[in-house]
């Protein structure tokens, strides 16, 4: 029997003052998360500011991770672009290096598009990848992309590409949708991005999560992702994170738990969280996870 997907950390991306990726700090964070029980690291996802990271940077980061001894089987790569050619190029690079999965978001520039149009876009990407196409996790993130992946569209993709589309990451935060997805597609790897719904989803057949919070509470998240065990602390801290711009807030928590201020930097158009916001997050974090506080 194939092992469950488990917990993948949606790895944050640290930047030097000049804007370059701080690759050594990124690798160190990946090692910490893997040592804490994460089954894999997801590079260039939403939390990793993947839409702001260029092709050349992706090549350098992936090569550095592999050279540092992080196995390709423990690496998932996010692809968040609009042109099918660009998506195939980024996915093809990662697959050629042996990446475990590709987390592939739909194109997001055009809004109010049909299921037919989205299906044709994914089909074009897979055609460009050709025989190299495999292990694609389609990414439902309508709050950002404004392009929801309907349950029926996912079924259509699964039927048309049974050896390519193997999973879905649902970051909709819409529990009725997640529940319907789990009921309709038990043959797929269903991952939940909203940690408030994670334990319930796993009890209903979900296989785990790609989680930004795993950057700073991986030990606490593992029982949710692997066993479906509830933890009110996680749910409460998600509510606190959502009071702030989420990516800068997650990076502020990484900075605090690692004592490395380099993590506070984000790429434009994002801006770093304020000192007041950092302090508020720290207070709530300490009240919930006192024994784990740095």
C-alpha positions as CSV (number, residue, x, y, z in Angstrom):
1,X,0.0,0.0,0.0
2,X,1.3,3.4,-0.9
3,X,2.2,5.6,2.0
4,X,0.1,8.8,2.6
5,X,1.5,12.0,1.3
6,X,2.0,13.5,4.9
7,X,3.1,17.0,5.7
8,X,5.0,19.1,3.2
9,X,6.3,22.5,4.3
10,X,5.4,25.3,1.9
11,X,8.9,26.6,2.3
12,X,9.3,30.4,2.7
13,X,12.0,32.0,0.6
14,X,14.5,34.2,2.4
15,X,16.1,37.3,0.6
16,X,19.3,39.2,1.1
17,X,19.1,43.0,1.3
18,X,19.9,43.3,-2.4
19,X,16.9,41.1,-3.2
20,X,18.8,37.9,-4.1
21,X,17.5,34.6,-2.7
22,X,19.5,33.6,0.4
23,X,19.9,30.0,-0.8
24,X,22.0,28.8,2.2
25,X,19.4,30.0,4.7
26,X,16.6,28.4,2.6
27,X,18.4,25.1,2.5
28,X,19.0,25.3,6.3
29,X,15.3,25.9,6.8
30,X,14.4,22.9,4.6
31,X,16.7,20.7,6.6
32,X,15.1,21.9,9.9
33,X,11.6,21.1,8.6
34,X,12.6,17.7,7.2
35,X,14.3,16.8,10.5
36,X,11.1,17.8,12.3
37,X,9.1,15.3,10.4
38,X,8.0,16.9,7.2
39,X,7.9,14.4,4.4
40,X,8.9,16.9,1.8
41,X,9.5,20.6,1.1
42,X,7.5,22.6,-1.5
43,X,9.5,25.2,-3.2
44,X,8.1,28.3,-5.0
45,X,4.6,27.9,-3.8
46,X,2.4,30.7,-2.6
47,X,4.1,31.0,0.8
48,X,7.4,30.8,-1.1
49,X,6.5,33.8,-3.3
50,X,6.8,31.5,-6.3
51,X,5.2,33.9,-8.7
52,X,8.0,36.4,-8.0
53,X,10.8,34.0,-8.6
54,X,12.3,33.7,-12.1
55,X,13.4,30.7,-14.2
56,X,17.1,31.3,-13.6
57,X,16.6,31.6,-9.9
58,X,14.6,28.3,-9.9
59,X,17.4,26.6,-11.7
60,X,20.0,27.9,-9.2
61,X,17.9,27.0,-6.1
62,X,17.0,23.5,-7.3
63,X,20.6,22.8,-8.2
64,X,21.8,24.0,-4.8
65,X,19.3,21.9,-3.0
66,X,20.3,18.8,-4.8
67,X,24.0,19.6,-4.4
68,X,23.4,20.0,-0.6
69,X,22.1,16.5,-0.4
70,X,18.4,17.1,-0.2
71,X,16.9,14.3,-2.2
72,X,14.8,15.1,-5.2
73,X,12.1,12.7,-3.9
74,X,11.6,15.1,-1.0
75,X,11.1,18.2,-3.2
76,X,7.8,19.5,-4.7
77,X,7.9,22.5,-7.0
78,X,5.2,25.1,-7.4
79,X,4.4,26.5,-10.8
80,X,2.3,29.7,-10.8
81,X,2.4,31.2,-14.2
82,X,-0.1,32.1,-17.0
83,X,1.5,31.0,-20.3
84,X,1.3,27.3,-20.9
85,X,4.8,27.4,-22.4
86,X,6.2,29.0,-19.2
87,X,4.3,26.4,-17.1
88,X,5.7,23.5,-19.1
89,X,9.2,25.0,-18.9
90,X,9.2,25.4,-15.1
91,X,7.5,22.0,-14.5
92,X,9.9,20.3,-17.0
93,X,12.9,21.7,-15.3
94,X,11.8,20.4,-11.9
95,X,10.7,17.0,-13.3
96,X,14.1,16.6,-15.1
97,X,15.8,17.0,-11.8
98,X,13.6,14.3,-10.3
99,X,11.2,16.4,-8.2
100,X,8.5,14.4,-6.4
101,X,5.5,16.4,-7.6
102,X,4.6,19.6,-9.4
103,X,2.1,21.9,-7.7
104,X,0.4,23.5,-10.8
105,X,-2.0,26.4,-10.4
106,X,-4.3,27.5,-13.2
107,X,-3.6,30.6,-15.2
108,X,-4.9,33.7,-13.3
109,X,-4.7,36.8,-15.4
110,X,-8.0,36.2,-17.2
111,X,-11.0,36.1,-14.9
112,X,-14.5,34.5,-15.2
113,X,-13.1,31.8,-17.5
114,X,-15.0,28.6,-18.2
115,X,-14.1,25.0,-17.1
116,X,-13.6,24.3,-20.8
117,X,-11.0,27.0,-21.1
118,X,-9.1,25.9,-17.9
119,X,-9.2,22.3,-19.1
120,X,-7.7,23.3,-22.4
121,X,-4.9,25.2,-20.6
122,X,-3.9,22.2,-18.5
123,X,-4.1,20.0,-21.6
124,X,-1.7,22.4,-23.4
125,X,0.8,22.2,-20.6
126,X,0.7,18.4,-20.5
127,X,1.1,18.3,-24.3
128,X,4.2,20.5,-24.1
129,X,5.6,18.3,-21.3
130,X,5.0,15.2,-23.4
131,X,6.2,11.9,-22.0
132,X,7.9,13.7,-19.1
133,X,4.5,14.8,-17.6
134,X,3.8,13.0,-14.3
135,X,2.8,13.5,-10.6
136,X,0.9,16.8,-11.1
137,X,-1.0,18.2,-8.1
138,X,-3.5,20.8,-9.4
139,X,-3.8,23.8,-7.1
140,X,-7.2,25.2,-6.2
141,X,-6.5,28.7,-4.7
142,X,-9.5,30.9,-5.9
143,X,-8.9,33.7,-3.4
144,X,-5.6,34.4,-5.2
145,X,-6.1,33.1,-8.8
146,X,-9.9,33.9,-9.0
147,X,-10.1,30.7,-11.1
148,X,-11.8,28.0,-9.0
149,X,-11.2,24.4,-10.0
150,X,-14.6,22.8,-9.8
151,X,-15.1,19.2,-8.6
152,X,-16.3,18.3,-12.1
153,X,-13.3,19.9,-13.8
154,X,-11.0,17.9,-11.6
155,X,-12.8,14.8,-12.5
156,X,-12.5,15.6,-16.2
157,X,-8.7,16.2,-15.8
158,X,-8.3,12.9,-13.9
159,X,-10.2,11.0,-16.6
160,X,-8.3,12.6,-19.5
161,X,-4.9,12.4,-17.8
162,X,-5.0,9.5,-15.3
163,X,-1.2,9.0,-15.2
164,X,-0.4,12.7,-14.9
165,X,-3.0,14.4,-12.6
166,X,-2.5,12.5,-9.3
167,X,-3.6,15.0,-6.7
168,X,-5.3,18.3,-5.7
169,X,-4.2,20.9,-3.2
170,X,-7.3,22.7,-2.0
171,X,-6.6,26.1,-0.4
172,X,-10.1,27.4,-1.0
173,X,-11.0,27.5,2.7
174,X,-14.4,26.3,1.6
175,X,-15.3,23.3,3.7
176,X,-18.4,22.2,1.6
177,X,-16.1,22.2,-1.5
178,X,-13.4,20.2,0.3
179,X,-15.9,17.7,1.5
180,X,-17.4,17.3,-2.0
181,X,-13.9,16.9,-3.4
182,X,-13.0,14.1,-0.9
183,X,-16.3,12.3,-1.7
184,X,-15.9,12.5,-5.4
185,X,-12.2,11.9,-5.8
186,X,-11.0,9.4,-3.2
187,X,-8.6,8.0,-5.9
188,X,-6.6,11.3,-5.8
189,X,-4.1,12.7,-3.3
190,X,-6.3,15.3,-1.6
191,X,-4.3,17.9,0.3
192,X,-5.7,20.7,2.4
193,X,-4.1,24.2,2.6
194,X,-6.4,25.6,5.3
195,X,-5.1,24.1,8.5
196,X,-8.4,24.7,10.2
197,X,-10.0,22.0,8.0
198,X,-7.0,19.7,7.9
199,X,-7.7,17.1,10.6
200,X,-11.3,16.7,9.6
201,X,-10.3,16.2,5.9
202,X,-7.7,13.6,6.8
203,X,-10.3,11.7,8.8
204,X,-12.4,11.6,5.6
205,X,-9.6,10.3,3.4
206,X,-7.4,13.3,2.8
207,X,-3.7,12.5,2.6
208,X,-2.1,15.5,4.3
209,X,-1.1,19.0,3.6
210,X,1.2,21.5,2.0
211,X,1.4,24.0,4.8
212,X,3.0,27.4,5.4
213,X,2.6,27.0,9.1
214,X,4.9,23.9,8.9
215,X,7.7,26.5,8.6
216,X,7.4,27.2,12.3
217,X,5.2,24.5,14.0
218,X,6.0,21.3,12.0
219,X,5.9,19.0,15.2
220,X,2.4,20.3,16.1
221,X,1.1,20.0,12.5
222,X,2.2,16.4,11.9
223,X,-0.6,14.8,14.0
224,X,-3.2,16.7,12.0
225,X,-1.7,15.9,8.6
226,X,-0.9,12.2,9.3
227,X,-3.5,11.1,11.9
228,X,-6.4,13.6,11.6
229,X,-5.9,14.7,15.2
230,X,-7.5,18.0,16.1
231,X,-5.5,20.8,17.7
232,X,-7.3,24.0,18.7
233,X,-4.0,25.8,19.0
234,X,-3.4,25.5,15.3
235,X,-6.9,26.6,14.4
236,X,-6.6,29.6,16.7
237,X,-3.3,30.7,15.3
238,X,-4.6,30.5,11.7
239,X,-7.2,33.0,12.8
240,X,-4.5,35.3,14.0
241,X,-2.4,34.9,10.9
242,X,-5.4,35.9,8.8
243,X,-5.6,39.3,10.5
244,X,-2.3,40.2,8.7
245,X,-1.0,39.8,5.1
246,X,-0.4,36.0,5.4
247,X,3.0,35.6,3.6
248,X,4.8,38.4,5.5
249,X,3.2,37.1,8.7
250,X,4.4,33.5,8.1
251,X,7.9,34.9,7.4
252,X,7.8,37.0,10.6
253,X,7.1,33.8,12.5
254,X,10.0,32.0,10.7
255,X,12.3,35.0,11.7
256,X,11.2,34.7,15.3
257,X,11.5,30.9,15.6
258,X,14.9,30.9,13.9
259,X,16.2,34.2,15.3
260,X,17.2,35.2,11.8
261,X,15.9,38.6,10.6
262,X,16.7,37.7,7.0
263,X,13.3,36.0,6.9
264,X,11.4,39.3,7.3
265,X,12.2,40.5,3.8
266,X,9.6,39.9,1.1
267,X,9.7,40.7,-2.6
268,X,7.7,43.6,-4.1
269,X,4.8,44.1,-4.5
270,X,4.6,42.5,-1.0
271,X,5.8,44.5,2.0
272,X,7.2,43.3,5.3
273,X,4.9,43.1,8.3
274,X,5.2,46.0,10.8
275,X,7.0,45.7,14.1
276,X,3.6,46.0,15.8
277,X,2.2,43.2,13.7
278,X,5.2,41.0,14.6
279,X,4.8,41.7,18.3
280,X,1.1,40.8,18.1
281,X,1.8,37.6,16.4
282,X,4.5,36.7,18.9
283,X,2.1,37.4,21.8
284,X,-0.6,35.1,20.5
285,X,2.0,32.5,19.5
286,X,3.5,32.4,23.0
287,X,0.0,32.1,24.6
288,X,-0.8,29.1,22.4
289,X,2.6,27.4,22.1
290,X,4.5,28.5,25.2
291,X,6.5,25.3,25.5
292,X,7.6,25.7,21.8
293,X,8.4,29.4,21.8
294,X,11.9,30.4,20.8
